[in-house]
Amino acid sequence: MAGLNLLVLNVGSSSLKWSRFDGEVLVADGNEDWQPEDLVTRIGDLLGEHMVDAVGHRITHGGPRFRSSVRVDAAVRAELGSLIPLDALHLGPTLAVVDAVTAARPDLPQIAVFDTTFHATLSEAAFRYAVPASWADHHGIRRYGFHGLSVDWAVSRIATVAGAVPARLIVCHLGSGCSVTAVAAGRSVDTTMGFSPLEGVVMATRSGSIDPGALLHLLIDEKLDPVALRDMLSQHSGWKGVSGLSADLRQVLAAAQQGHAAATVAVDVFVHSLRRAIGAMAGVLGGADAMVFTGAIGEGSSVIRRRAALALPGLELDDTATGSSDRRLSTARSSVDAWLIHAREDLVIRRETARLAAAP
């Protein structure tokens, strides 16, 4: 297992992150834009540049069936295709990459590693929506949770840097997508994202939680097209929609600091939703022993970290150190620990790909 040459692929709606491992050693990686017309050629290039024994894919949504990583065969590929309506933005492009690998190397093992797996431990009280039972039974309407690969890595990494996994841990994954997860004794017990990655905290272009009555009003009374509604909620909302400026929070923060009124509101709305989520997760856990910040914003914005930390009484940050290392953020006086953990979903995918590719 240690000697396998692995290619890890993490596909966005228009971007491709890739990492190549020789055993456990990262030897090359990249992050590039891609277009459907050149996808097969690019995947062929990645496979042809070096020997590859197996490919691991980040799959955002496992639906009701896939609760752990799985080797992709024709039956699995077909079932994954049936899940596209649950997350068309990510699943469609990812499965196009799976197909491109199959076209280039039909003999190559491919492993699907799901963002929803870490949240398979949610209790029914946590994953069940209070809707008719037939919606859950026949349509799969429930909370699945996302960013599981990031949370999985944060939990395993904090065990190393802190010496143990805190009994009551809150993980804030903050990037273009944002979520907050309550982790009890290393297991997910609640999380803000739900049936789709739209629920929960305000994000770059996604609305986060919104009263379904408002959506029904737009559909029924305002005659808004359902596809247009989905597009507005996922691509034109969040701090981009509120500010009218950008999906890049750095630009919105800079504009707010210069007095831009809409940008100020956008940042305040985001921070308020984040504090609300942190408080809710602390309530589920019965308190918090530690909090992790991860993701591009969680790792890169001390301003957001300081404002988010106010959600937990007793948490005091000493956020002056910089650098690429994972590190403690809380002061010695703080009654709640805080940590910065760099997101490494690729290492979780590598681990799972190596495990399943080596299995008989």
Number of C-alpha atoms within 10 A of each C-alpha: 14 13 12 18 22 29 28 25 26 21 26 18 15 13 14 21 15 19 20 25 21 17 16 17 13 16 11 11 14 10 13 10 12 16 13 11 8 9 18 18 13 16 19 15 12 16 21 12 8 12 14 19 19 22 24 32 27 24 24 28 27 24 23 15 9 18 19 15 23 18 16 17 12 8 9 14 15 12 14 21 15 12 16 18 10 18 16 14 17 19 25 18 22 23 19 16 22 20 16 18 22 16 13 16 14 11 11 15 20 25 27 26 28 24 26 25 25 23 26 20 14 18 12 10 10 16 21 16 16 10 10 9 13 10 13 16 10 8 10 16 22 21 26 30 30 29 27 26 26 24 32 23 21 26 24 14 19 22 14 11 14 13 9 14 21 20 14 21 29 30 28 29 26 25 18 18 22 28 30 29 30 28 28 19 14 19 20 25 22 27 30 25 23 23 19 17 26 25 21 24 28 27 28 25 24 28 25 24 15 13 7 9 9 9 17 13 12 15 14 10 9 10 10 14 12 12 9 10 15 14 15 16 19 19 17 20 21 29 30 24 22 21 21 15 16 18 21 15 21 13 13 24 19 13 17 19 12 11 11 14 12 19 27 20 16 24 22 15 16 23 19 17 19 27 19 16 24 29 20 20 25 22 12 17 19 11 17 27 19 21 28 26 26 26 22 15 22 24 24 18 15 17 12 18 23 15 14 23 20 15 19 19 13 14 22 20 22 14 18 7 9 11 7 9 10 17 18 19 23 21 15 11 11 15 16 21 23 27 23 25 27 22 22 17 20 26 19 20 29 27 17 20 29 24 14 19 21 14 9 4
